[in-house]
Amino acid sequence: MTVAVVLLAVAVVIVVALMAAAGAATLARLEGSTWPSALTRAALTFTTVITLAAAVTAALTPLLP
């Protein structure tokens, strides 16, 4: 059961990171930036969301039984 919950949580985090990256790329393109610049912003946003999820997980781990 625990493995299923962990896999589901990882899947949700990845989906949220992809959605945030797509939003960042769309906003960058609407501002008039080039495709490489928009993809760079998307990649940066994706890695930031993944890093934030890892930091929150590390912070909450001691609270779990």
CHARMM-style PDB file with segment names, atoms N, HN, CA, C and O in Angstrom:
ATOM      1  N   MET     1       0.824  -1.197   0.000  1.00  0.00      PROA
ATOM      2  CA  MET     1       0.000   0.000   0.000  1.00  0.00      PROA
ATOM      3  C   MET     1       0.869   1.263   0.000  1.00  0.00      PROA
ATOM      4  O   MET     1       0.559   2.230  -0.696  1.00  0.00      PROA
ATOM      5  N   THR     2       1.943   1.254   0.771  1.00  0.00      PROA
ATOM      6  HN  THR     2       2.194   0.468   1.336  1.00  0.00      PROA
ATOM      7  CA  THR     2       2.806   2.426   0.860  1.00  0.00      PROA
ATOM      8  C   THR     2       3.482   2.728  -0.477  1.00  0.00      PROA
ATOM      9  O   THR     2       3.649   3.889  -0.850  1.00  0.00      PROA
ATOM     10  N   VAL     3       3.864   1.680  -1.186  1.00  0.00      PROA
ATOM     11  HN  VAL     3       3.728   0.736  -0.883  1.00  0.00      PROA
ATOM     12  CA  VAL     3       4.518   1.881  -2.475  1.00  0.00      PROA
ATOM     13  C   VAL     3       3.558   2.532  -3.458  1.00  0.00      PROA
ATOM     14  O   VAL     3       3.958   3.396  -4.239  1.00  0.00      PROA
ATOM     15  N   ALA     4       2.307   2.127  -3.424  1.00  0.00      PROA
ATOM     16  HN  ALA     4       1.983   1.426  -2.789  1.00  0.00      PROA
ATOM     17  CA  ALA     4       1.306   2.714  -4.317  1.00  0.00      PROA
ATOM     18  C   ALA     4       1.097   4.190  -4.014  1.00  0.00      PROA
ATOM     19  O   ALA     4       0.963   4.997  -4.934  1.00  0.00      PROA
ATOM     20  N   VAL     5       1.070   4.548  -2.744  1.00  0.00      PROA
ATOM     21  HN  VAL     5       1.179   3.892  -1.997  1.00  0.00      PROA
ATOM     22  CA  VAL     5       0.900   5.951  -2.369  1.00  0.00      PROA
ATOM     23  C   VAL     5       2.097   6.778  -2.801  1.00  0.00      PROA
ATOM     24  O   VAL     5       1.931   7.899  -3.281  1.00  0.00      PROA
ATOM     25  N   VAL     6       3.287   6.249  -2.641  1.00  0.00      PROA
ATOM     26  HN  VAL     6       3.422   5.338  -2.251  1.00  0.00      PROA
ATOM     27  CA  VAL     6       4.498   6.960  -3.049  1.00  0.00      PROA
ATOM     28  C   VAL     6       4.524   7.151  -4.557  1.00  0.00      PROA
ATOM     29  O   VAL     6       4.846   8.238  -5.037  1.00  0.00      PROA
ATOM     30  N   LEU     7       4.191   6.117  -5.301  1.00  0.00      PROA
ATOM     31  HN  LEU     7       3.929   5.235  -4.911  1.00  0.00      PROA
ATOM     32  CA  LEU     7       4.170   6.235  -6.764  1.00  0.00      PROA
ATOM     33  C   LEU     7       3.110   7.217  -7.227  1.00  0.00      PROA
ATOM     34  O   LEU     7       3.341   7.972  -8.172  1.00  0.00      PROA
ATOM     35  N   LEU     8       1.960   7.221  -6.586  1.00  0.00      PROA
ATOM     36  HN  LEU     8       1.772   6.608  -5.819  1.00  0.00      PROA
ATOM     37  CA  LEU     8       0.914   8.179  -6.940  1.00  0.00      PROA
ATOM     38  C   LEU     8       1.355   9.604  -6.629  1.00  0.00      PROA
ATOM     39  O   LEU     8       1.103  10.515  -7.418  1.00  0.00      PROA
ATOM     40  N   ALA     9       2.004   9.804  -5.497  1.00  0.00      PROA
ATOM     41  HN  ALA     9       2.208   9.064  -4.856  1.00  0.00      PROA
ATOM     42  CA  ALA     9       2.486  11.138  -5.142  1.00  0.00      PROA
ATOM     43  C   ALA     9       3.550  11.622  -6.122  1.00  0.00      PROA
ATOM     44  O   ALA     9       3.562  12.793  -6.503  1.00  0.00      PROA
ATOM     45  N   VAL    10       4.435  10.731  -6.527  1.00  0.00      PROA
ATOM     46  HN  VAL    10       4.426   9.780  -6.218  1.00  0.00      PROA
ATOM     47  CA  VAL    10       5.463  11.096  -7.504  1.00  0.00      PROA
ATOM     48  C   VAL    10       4.823  11.462  -8.832  1.00  0.00      PROA
ATOM     49  O   VAL    10       5.236  12.424  -9.479  1.00  0.00      PROA
ATOM     50  N   ALA    11       3.820  10.700  -9.240  1.00  0.00      PROA
ATOM     51  HN  ALA    11       3.484   9.919  -8.714  1.00  0.00      PROA
ATOM     52  CA  ALA    11       3.130  10.994 -10.497  1.00  0.00      PROA
ATOM     53  C   ALA    11       2.439  12.350 -10.439  1.00  0.00      PROA
ATOM     54  O   ALA    11       2.468  13.102 -11.414  1.00  0.00      PROA
ATOM     55  N   VAL    12       1.823  12.668  -9.313  1.00  0.00      PROA
ATOM     56  HN  VAL    12       1.800  12.058  -8.521  1.00  0.00      PROA
ATOM     57  CA  VAL    12       1.151  13.964  -9.166  1.00  0.00      PROA
ATOM     58  C   VAL    12       2.163  15.104  -9.216  1.00  0.00      PROA
ATOM     59  O   VAL    12       1.911  16.128  -9.853  1.00  0.00      PROA
ATOM     60  N   VAL    13       3.288  14.939  -8.560  1.00  0.00      PROA
ATOM     61  HN  VAL    13       3.492  14.107  -8.043  1.00  0.00      PROA
ATOM     62  CA  VAL    13       4.316  15.980  -8.566  1.00  0.00      PROA
ATOM     63  C   VAL    13       4.850  16.197  -9.983  1.00  0.00      PROA
ATOM     64  O   VAL    13       5.061  17.337 -10.397  1.00  0.00      PROA
ATOM     65  N   ILE    14       5.066  15.129 -10.715  1.00  0.00      PROA
ATOM     66  HN  ILE    14       4.895  14.203 -10.379  1.00  0.00      PROA
ATOM     67  CA  ILE    14       5.573  15.266 -12.082  1.00  0.00      PROA
ATOM     68  C   ILE    14       4.546  15.957 -12.974  1.00  0.00      PROA
ATOM     69  O   ILE    14       4.907  16.805 -13.790  1.00  0.00      PROA
ATOM     70  N   VAL    15       3.272  15.603 -12.827  1.00  0.00      PROA
ATOM     71  HN  VAL    15       2.979  14.914 -12.165  1.00  0.00      PROA
ATOM     72  CA  VAL    15       2.229  16.244 -13.630  1.00  0.00      PROA
ATOM     73  C   VAL    15       2.136  17.732 -13.309  1.00  0.00      PROA
ATOM     74  O   VAL    15       2.018  18.560 -14.212  1.00  0.00      PROA
ATOM     75  N   VAL    16       2.189  18.067 -12.026  1.00  0.00      PROA
ATOM     76  HN  VAL    16       2.286  17.394 -11.293  1.00  0.00      PROA
ATOM     77  CA  VAL    16       2.141  19.479 -11.633  1.00  0.00      PROA
ATOM     78  C   VAL    16       3.357  20.223 -12.159  1.00  0.00      PROA
ATOM     79  O   VAL    16       3.232  21.362 -12.610  1.00  0.00      PROA
ATOM     80  N   ALA    17       4.528  19.605 -12.110  1.00  0.00      PROA
ATOM     81  HN  ALA    17       4.629  18.680 -11.743  1.00  0.00      PROA
ATOM     82  CA  ALA    17       5.742  20.236 -12.631  1.00  0.00      PROA
ATOM     83  C   ALA    17       5.648  20.456 -14.135  1.00  0.00      PROA
ATOM     84  O   ALA    17       6.068  21.498 -14.639  1.00  0.00      PROA
ATOM     85  N   LEU    18       5.102  19.485 -14.851  1.00  0.00      PROA
ATOM     86  HN  LEU    18       4.761  18.638 -14.441  1.00  0.00      PROA
ATOM     87  CA  LEU    18       4.939  19.645 -16.299  1.00  0.00      PROA
ATOM     88  C   LEU    18       3.941  20.748 -16.626  1.00  0.00      PROA
ATOM     89  O   LEU    18       4.152  21.515 -17.565  1.00  0.00      PROA
ATOM     90  N   MET    19       2.857  20.835 -15.861  1.00  0.00      PROA
ATOM     91  HN  MET    19       2.686  20.212 -15.098  1.00  0.00      PROA
ATOM     92  CA  MET    19       1.875  21.888 -16.096  1.00  0.00      PROA
ATOM     93  C   MET    19       2.466  23.263 -15.801  1.00  0.00      PROA
ATOM     94  O   MET    19       2.211  24.217 -16.536  1.00  0.00      PROA
ATOM     95  N   ALA    20       3.244  23.372 -14.745  1.00  0.00      PROA
ATOM     96  HN  ALA    20       3.451  22.597 -14.148  1.00  0.00      PROA
ATOM     97  CA  ALA    20       3.882  24.648 -14.429  1.00  0.00      PROA
ATOM     98  C   ALA    20       4.893  25.029 -15.508  1.00  0.00      PROA
ATOM     99  O   ALA    20       4.997  26.199 -15.877  1.00  0.00      PROA
ATOM    100  N   ALA    21       5.633  24.051 -16.010  1.00  0.00      PROA
ATOM    101  HN  ALA    21       5.548  23.101 -15.710  1.00  0.00      PROA
ATOM    102  CA  ALA    21       6.602  24.319 -17.073  1.00  0.00      PROA
ATOM    103  C   ALA    21       5.900  24.755 -18.356  1.00  0.00      PROA
ATOM    104  O   ALA    21       6.361  25.668 -19.041  1.00  0.00      PROA
ATOM    105  N   ALA    22       4.797  24.108 -18.675  1.00  0.00      PROA
ATOM    106  HN  ALA    22       4.423  23.366 -18.118  1.00  0.00      PROA
ATOM    107  CA  ALA    22       4.050  24.502 -19.873  1.00  0.00      PROA
ATOM    108  C   ALA    22       3.500  25.915 -19.722  1.00  0.00      PROA
ATOM    109  O   ALA    22       3.510  26.692 -20.676  1.00  0.00      PROA
ATOM    110  N   GLY    23       3.028  26.244 -18.542  1.00  0.00      PROA
ATOM    111  HN  GLY    23       3.020  25.612 -17.767  1.00  0.00      PROA
ATOM    112  CA  GLY    23       2.539  27.603 -18.300  1.00  0.00      PROA
ATOM    113  C   GLY    23       3.648  28.634 -18.404  1.00  0.00      PROA
ATOM    114  O   GLY    23       3.448  29.717 -18.954  1.00  0.00      PROA
ATOM    115  N   ALA    24       4.814  28.299 -17.877  1.00  0.00      PROA
ATOM    116  HN  ALA    24       4.977  27.420 -17.430  1.00  0.00      PROA
ATOM    117  CA  ALA    24       5.938  29.231 -17.959  1.00  0.00      PROA
ATOM    118  C   ALA    24       6.379  29.441 -19.401  1.00  0.00      PROA
ATOM    119  O   ALA    24       6.696  30.561 -19.803  1.00  0.00      PROA
ATOM    120  N   ALA    25       6.399  28.364 -20.176  1.00  0.00      PROA
ATOM    121  HN  ALA    25       6.142  27.454 -19.849  1.00  0.00      PROA
ATOM    122  CA  ALA    25       6.789  28.495 -21.580  1.00  0.00      PROA
ATOM    123  C   ALA    25       5.759  29.308 -22.358  1.00  0.00      PROA
ATOM    124  O   ALA    25       6.118  30.121 -23.209  1.00  0.00      PROA
ATOM    125  N   THR    26       4.492  29.088 -22.066  1.00  0.00      PROA
ATOM    126  HN  THR    26       4.200  28.428 -21.374  1.00  0.00      PROA
ATOM    127  CA  THR    26       3.437  29.845 -22.748  1.00  0.00      PROA
ATOM    128  C   THR    26       3.521  31.323 -22.413  1.00  0.00      PROA
ATOM    129  O   THR    26       3.420  32.173 -23.299  1.00  0.00      PROA
ATOM    130  N   LEU    27       3.704  31.630 -21.145  1.00  0.00      PROA
ATOM    131  HN  LEU    27       3.786  30.940 -20.426  1.00  0.00      PROA
ATOM    132  CA  LEU    27       3.827  33.034 -20.754  1.00  0.00      PROA
ATOM    133  C   LEU    27       5.066  33.677 -21.360  1.00  0.00      PROA
ATOM    134  O   LEU    27       5.033  34.844 -21.750  1.00  0.00      PROA
ATOM    135  N   ALA    28       6.154  32.926 -21.440  1.00  0.00      PROA
ATOM    136  HN  ALA    28       6.180  31.977 -21.124  1.00  0.00      PROA
ATOM    137  CA  ALA    28       7.372  33.468 -22.053  1.00  0.00      PROA
ATOM    138  C   ALA    28       7.145  33.763 -23.530  1.00  0.00      PROA
ATOM    139  O   ALA    28       7.595  34.792 -24.034  1.00  0.00      PROA
ATOM    140  N   ARG    29       6.446  32.865 -24.228  1.00  0.00      PROA
ATOM    141  HN  ARG    29       6.080  32.029 -23.818  1.00  0.00      PROA
ATOM    142  CA  ARG    29       6.173  33.104 -25.644  1.00  0.00      PROA
ATOM    143  C   ARG    29       5.226  34.286 -25.828  1.00  0.00      PROA
ATOM    144  O   ARG    29       5.370  35.047 -26.785  1.00  0.00      PROA
ATOM    145  N   LEU    30       4.260  34.449 -24.926  1.00  0.00      PROA
ATOM    146  HN  LEU    30       4.143  33.831 -24.148  1.00  0.00      PROA
ATOM    147  CA  LEU    30       3.346  35.586 -25.024  1.00  0.00      PROA
ATOM    148  C   LEU    30       4.065  36.910 -24.788  1.00  0.00      PROA
ATOM    149  O   LEU    30       3.640  37.948 -25.294  1.00  0.00      PROA
ATOM    150  N   GLU    31       5.149  36.873 -24.023  1.00  0.00      PROA
ATOM    151  HN  GLU    31       5.494  36.030 -23.612  1.00  0.00      PROA
ATOM    152  CA  GLU    31       5.948  38.073 -23.799  1.00  0.00      PROA
ATOM    153  C   GLU    31       6.823  38.405 -24.994  1.00  0.00      PROA
ATOM    154  O   GLU    31       7.407  39.487 -25.060  1.00  0.00      PROA
ATOM    155  N   GLY    32       6.916  37.477 -25.941  1.00  0.00      PROA
ATOM    156  HN  GLY    32       6.441  36.598 -25.888  1.00  0.00      PROA
ATOM    157  CA  GLY    32       7.691  37.733 -27.143  1.00  0.00      PROA
ATOM    158  C   GLY    32       9.078  37.130 -27.142  1.00  0.00      PROA
ATOM    159  O   GLY    32       9.891  37.478 -27.999  1.00  0.00      PROA
ATOM    160  N   SER    33       9.377  36.248 -26.219  1.00  0.00      PROA
ATOM    161  HN  SER    33       8.717  35.966 -25.523  1.00  0.00      PROA
ATOM    162  CA  SER    33      10.713  35.648 -26.209  1.00  0.00      PROA
ATOM    163  C   SER    33      10.801  34.553 -27.272  1.00  0.00      PROA
ATOM    164  O   SER    33       9.783  34.087 -27.784  1.00  0.00      PROA
ATOM    165  N   THR    34      12.005  34.159 -27.589  1.00  0.00      PROA
ATOM    166  HN  THR    34      12.832  34.538 -27.173  1.00  0.00      PROA
ATOM    167  CA  THR    34      12.227  33.137 -28.610  1.00  0.00      PROA
ATOM    168  C   THR    34      11.928  31.755 -28.037  1.00  0.00      PROA
ATOM    169  O   THR    34      11.786  31.586 -26.826  1.00  0.00      PROA
ATOM    170  N   TRP    35      11.837  30.773 -28.932  1.00  0.00      PROA
ATOM    171  HN  TRP    35      11.952  30.911 -29.915  1.00  0.00      PROA
ATOM    172  CA  TRP    35      11.565  29.410 -28.490  1.00  0.00      PROA
ATOM    173  C   TRP    35      12.655  28.867 -27.552  1.00  0.00      PROA
ATOM    174  O   TRP    35      12.320  28.273 -26.527  1.00  0.00      PROA
ATOM    175  N   PRO    36      13.941  29.049 -27.865  1.00  0.00      PROA
ATOM    176  CA  PRO    36      14.957  28.543 -26.928  1.00  0.00      PROA
ATOM    177  C   PRO    36      14.859  29.193 -25.544  1.00  0.00      PROA
ATOM    178  O   PRO    36      15.052  28.529 -24.526  1.00  0.00      PROA
ATOM    179  N   SER    37      14.562  30.470 -25.515  1.00  0.00      PROA
ATOM    180  HN  SER    37      14.405  31.010 -26.342  1.00  0.00      PROA
ATOM    181  CA  SER    37      14.414  31.149 -24.232  1.00  0.00      PROA
ATOM    182  C   SER    37      13.190  30.636 -23.477  1.00  0.00      PROA
ATOM    183  O   SER    37      13.243  30.456 -22.261  1.00  0.00      PROA
ATOM    184  N   ALA    38      12.101  30.402 -24.185  1.00  0.00      PROA
ATOM    185  HN  ALA    38      12.059  30.548 -25.173  1.00  0.00      PROA
ATOM    186  CA  ALA    38      10.892  29.873 -23.549  1.00  0.00      PROA
ATOM    187  C   ALA    38      11.128  28.467 -23.013  1.00  0.00      PROA
ATOM    188  O   ALA    38      10.657  28.126 -21.928  1.00  0.00      PROA
ATOM    189  N   LEU    39      11.860  27.645 -23.776  1.00  0.00      PROA
ATOM    190  HN  LEU    39      12.243  27.922 -24.658  1.00  0.00      PROA
ATOM    191  CA  LEU    39      12.163  26.295 -23.301  1.00  0.00      PROA
ATOM    192  C   LEU    39      13.102  26.314 -22.102  1.00  0.00      PROA
ATOM    193  O   LEU    39      13.010  25.463 -21.217  1.00  0.00      PROA
ATOM    194  N   THR    40      13.999  27.283 -22.080  1.00  0.00      PROA
ATOM    195  HN  THR    40      14.073  27.974 -22.799  1.00  0.00      PROA
ATOM    196  CA  THR    40      14.887  27.419 -20.922  1.00  0.00      PROA
ATOM    197  C   THR    40      14.092  27.780 -19.678  1.00  0.00      PROA
ATOM    198  O   THR    40      14.340  27.236 -18.601  1.00  0.00      PROA
ATOM    199  N   ARG    41      13.139  28.693 -19.818  1.00  0.00      PROA
ATOM    200  HN  ARG    41      12.937  29.135 -20.692  1.00  0.00      PROA
ATOM    201  CA  ARG    41      12.288  29.043 -18.683  1.00  0.00      PROA
ATOM    202  C   ARG    41      11.442  27.859 -18.240  1.00  0.00      PROA
ATOM    203  O   ARG    41      11.227  27.660 -17.044  1.00  0.00      PROA
ATOM    204  N   ALA    42      10.963  27.078 -19.191  1.00  0.00      PROA
ATOM    205  HN  ALA    42      11.138  27.240 -20.163  1.00  0.00      PROA
ATOM    206  CA  ALA    42      10.169  25.901 -18.848  1.00  0.00      PROA
ATOM    207  C   ALA    42      11.011  24.875 -18.094  1.00  0.00      PROA
ATOM    208  O   ALA    42      10.554  24.289 -17.113  1.00  0.00      PROA
ATOM    209  N   ALA    43      12.228  24.665 -18.550  1.00  0.00      PROA
ATOM    210  HN  ALA    43      12.600  25.141 -19.347  1.00  0.00      PROA
ATOM    211  CA  ALA    43      13.110  23.711 -17.879  1.00  0.00      PROA
ATOM    212  C   ALA    43      13.462  24.181 -16.476  1.00  0.00      PROA
ATOM    213  O   ALA    43      13.508  23.386 -15.536  1.00  0.00      PROA
ATOM    214  N   LEU    44      13.708  25.471 -16.343  1.00  0.00      PROA
ATOM    215  HN  LEU    44      13.671  26.116 -17.106  1.00  0.00      PROA
ATOM    216  CA  LEU    44      14.011  26.018 -15.021  1.00  0.00      PROA
ATOM    217  C   LEU    44      12.827  25.877 -14.083  1.00  0.00      PROA
ATOM    218  O   LEU    44      13.001  25.550 -12.909  1.00  0.00      PROA
ATOM    219  N   THR    45      11.630  26.117 -14.584  1.00  0.00      PROA
ATOM    220  HN  THR    45      11.488  26.382 -15.538  1.00  0.00      PROA
ATOM    221  CA  THR    45      10.429  25.971 -13.768  1.00  0.00      PROA
ATOM    222  C   THR    45      10.220  24.517 -13.370  1.00  0.00      PROA
ATOM    223  O   THR    45       9.877  24.232 -12.223  1.00  0.00      PROA
ATOM    224  N   PHE    46      10.423  23.599 -14.301  1.00  0.00      PROA
ATOM    225  HN  PHE    46      10.702  23.830 -15.233  1.00  0.00      PROA
ATOM    226  CA  PHE    46      10.266  22.177 -14.009  1.00  0.00      PROA
ATOM    227  C   PHE    46      11.223  21.735 -12.905  1.00  0.00      PROA
ATOM    228  O   PHE    46      10.814  21.068 -11.954  1.00  0.00      PROA
ATOM    229  N   THR    47      12.495  22.106 -13.032  1.00  0.00      PROA
ATOM    230  HN  THR    47      12.827  22.647 -13.805  1.00  0.00      PROA
ATOM    231  CA  THR    47      13.466  21.701 -12.020  1.00  0.00      PROA
ATOM    232  C   THR    47      13.187  22.365 -10.679  1.00  0.00      PROA
ATOM    233  O   THR    47      13.441  21.772  -9.631  1.00  0.00      PROA
ATOM    234  N   THR    48      12.665  23.593 -10.701  1.00  0.00      PROA
ATOM    235  HN  THR    48      12.458  24.075 -11.553  1.00  0.00      PROA
ATOM    236  CA  THR    48      12.335  24.274  -9.456  1.00  0.00      PROA
ATOM    237  C   THR    48      11.194  23.571  -8.726  1.00  0.00      PROA
ATOM    238  O   THR    48      11.240  23.409  -7.507  1.00  0.00      PROA
ATOM    239  N   VAL    49      10.182  23.157  -9.462  1.00  0.00      PROA
ATOM    240  HN  VAL    49      10.144  23.289 -10.452  1.00  0.00      PROA
ATOM    241  CA  VAL    49       9.056  22.457  -8.831  1.00  0.00      PROA
ATOM    242  C   VAL    49       9.509  21.118  -8.264  1.00  0.00      PROA
ATOM    243  O   VAL    49       9.114  20.750  -7.158  1.00  0.00      PROA
ATOM    244  N   ILE    50      10.325  20.394  -9.000  1.00  0.00      PROA
ATOM    245  HN  ILE    50      10.646  20.693  -9.899  1.00  0.00      PROA
ATOM    246  CA  ILE    50      10.830  19.104  -8.504  1.00  0.00      PROA
ATOM    247  C   ILE    50      11.697  19.314  -7.257  1.00  0.00      PROA
ATOM    248  O   ILE    50      11.600  18.553  -6.295  1.00  0.00      PROA
ATOM    249  N   THR    51      12.539  20.344  -7.281  1.00  0.00      PROA
ATOM    250  HN  THR    51      12.618  20.962  -8.063  1.00  0.00      PROA
ATOM    251  CA  THR    51      13.387  20.638  -6.121  1.00  0.00      PROA
ATOM    252  C   THR    51      12.546  21.041  -4.913  1.00  0.00      PROA
ATOM    253  O   THR    51      12.832  20.630  -3.789  1.00  0.00      PROA
ATOM    254  N   LEU    52      11.516  21.840  -5.144  1.00  0.00      PROA
ATOM    255  HN  LEU    52      11.284  22.174  -6.057  1.00  0.00      PROA
ATOM    256  CA  LEU    52      10.627  22.236  -4.049  1.00  0.00      PROA
ATOM    257  C   LEU    52       9.915  21.031  -3.462  1.00  0.00      PROA
ATOM    258  O   LEU    52       9.777  20.932  -2.242  1.00  0.00      PROA
ATOM    259  N   ALA    53       9.465  20.119  -4.300  1.00  0.00      PROA
ATOM    260  HN  ALA    53       9.577  20.199  -5.290  1.00  0.00      PROA
ATOM    261  CA  ALA    53       8.808  18.906  -3.801  1.00  0.00      PROA
ATOM    262  C   ALA    53       9.777  18.060  -2.975  1.00  0.00      PROA
ATOM    263  O   ALA    53       9.392  17.499  -1.949  1.00  0.00      PROA
ATOM    264  N   ALA    54      11.012  17.969  -3.413  1.00  0.00      PROA
ATOM    265  HN  ALA    54      11.325  18.425  -4.246  1.00  0.00      PROA
ATOM    266  CA  ALA    54      12.012  17.209  -2.653  1.00  0.00      PROA
ATOM    267  C   ALA    54      12.313  17.872  -1.319  1.00  0.00      PROA
ATOM    268  O   ALA    54      12.497  17.185  -0.314  1.00  0.00      PROA
ATOM    269  N   ALA    55      12.365  19.198  -1.296  1.00  0.00      PROA
ATOM    270  HN  ALA    55      12.215  19.756  -2.113  1.00  0.00      PROA
ATOM    271  CA  ALA    55      12.628  19.907  -0.043  1.00  0.00      PROA
ATOM    272  C   ALA    55      11.469  19.752   0.935  1.00  0.00      PROA
ATOM    273  O   ALA    55      11.687  19.565   2.132  1.00  0.00      PROA
ATOM    274  N   VAL    56      10.254  19.828   0.438  1.00  0.00      PROA
ATOM    275  HN  VAL    56      10.077  19.980  -0.535  1.00  0.00      PROA
ATOM    276  CA  VAL    56       9.088  19.648   1.311  1.00  0.00      PROA
ATOM    277  C   VAL    56       9.049  18.223   1.850  1.00  0.00      PROA
ATOM    278  O   VAL    56       8.732  18.004   3.019  1.00  0.00      PROA
ATOM    279  N   THR    57       9.370  17.263   0.999  1.00  0.00      PROA
ATOM    280  HN  THR    57       9.628  17.442   0.049  1.00  0.00      PROA
ATOM    281  CA  THR    57       9.407  15.869   1.446  1.00  0.00      PROA
ATOM    282  C   THR    57      10.471  15.672   2.526  1.00  0.00      PROA
ATOM    283  O   THR    57      10.226  14.992   3.523  1.00  0.00      PROA
ATOM    284  N   ALA    58      11.628  16.254   2.334  1.00  0.00      PROA
ATOM    285  HN  ALA    58      11.827  16.806   1.525  1.00  0.00      PROA
ATOM    286  CA  ALA    58      12.702  16.133   3.326  1.00  0.00      PROA
ATOM    287  C   ALA    58      12.318  16.823   4.640  1.00  0.00      PROA
ATOM    288  O   ALA    58      12.689  16.354   5.716  1.00  0.00      PROA
ATOM    289  N   ALA    59      11.583  17.923   4.559  1.00  0.00      PROA
ATOM    290  HN  ALA    59      11.281  18.305   3.686  1.00  0.00      PROA
ATOM    291  CA  ALA    59      11.183  18.634   5.759  1.00  0.00      PROA
ATOM    292  C   ALA    59      10.085  17.885   6.522  1.00  0.00      PROA
ATOM    293  O   ALA    59      10.032  17.939   7.750  1.00  0.00      PROA
ATOM    294  N   LEU    60       9.227  17.199   5.803  1.00  0.00      PROA
ATOM    295  HN  LEU    60       9.270  17.155   4.805  1.00  0.00      PROA
ATOM    296  CA  LEU    60       8.114  16.495   6.456  1.00  0.00      PROA
ATOM    297  C   LEU    60       8.440  15.083   6.882  1.00  0.00      PROA
ATOM    298  O   LEU    60       7.676  14.479   7.635  1.00  0.00      PROA
ATOM    299  N   THR    61       9.544  14.544   6.427  1.00  0.00      PROA
ATOM    300  HN  THR    61      10.165  15.034   5.816  1.00  0.00      PROA
ATOM    301  CA  THR    61       9.911  13.167   6.763  1.00  0.00      PROA
ATOM    302  C   THR    61      10.041  12.914   8.264  1.00  0.00      PROA
ATOM    303  O   THR    61       9.577  11.876   8.736  1.00  0.00      PROA
ATOM    304  N   PRO    62      10.653  13.820   9.037  1.00  0.00      PROA
ATOM    305  CA  PRO    62      10.744  13.550  10.482  1.00  0.00      PROA
ATOM    306  C   PRO    62       9.379  13.525  11.187  1.00  0.00      PROA
ATOM    307  O   PRO    62       9.264  12.959  12.274  1.00  0.00      PROA
ATOM    308  N   LEU    63       8.376  14.109  10.605  1.00  0.00      PROA
ATOM    309  HN  LEU    63       8.469  14.569   9.722  1.00  0.00      PROA
ATOM    310  CA  LEU    63       7.069  14.153  11.232  1.00  0.00      PROA
ATOM    311  C   LEU    63       6.263  12.877  11.030  1.00  0.00      PROA
ATOM    312  O   LEU    63       5.281  12.639  11.732  1.00  0.00      PROA
ATOM    313  N   LEU    64       6.681  12.058  10.068  1.00  0.00      PROA
ATOM    314  HN  LEU    64       7.480  12.252   9.498  1.00  0.00      PROA
ATOM    315  CA  LEU    64       5.972  10.820   9.788  1.00  0.00      PROA
ATOM    316  C   LEU    64       6.366   9.743  10.812  1.00  0.00      PROA
ATOM    317  O   LEU    64       7.504   9.711  11.280  1.00  0.00      PROA
ATOM    318  N   PRO    65       5.429   8.878  11.147  1.00  0.00      PROA
ATOM    319  CA  PRO    65       5.756   7.821  12.144  1.00  0.00      PROA
ATOM    320  C   PRO    65       6.681   6.764  11.596  1.00  0.00      PROA
ATOM    321  OT1 PRO    65       7.037   5.826  12.310  1.00  0.00      PROA
TER     322      PRO     65
END
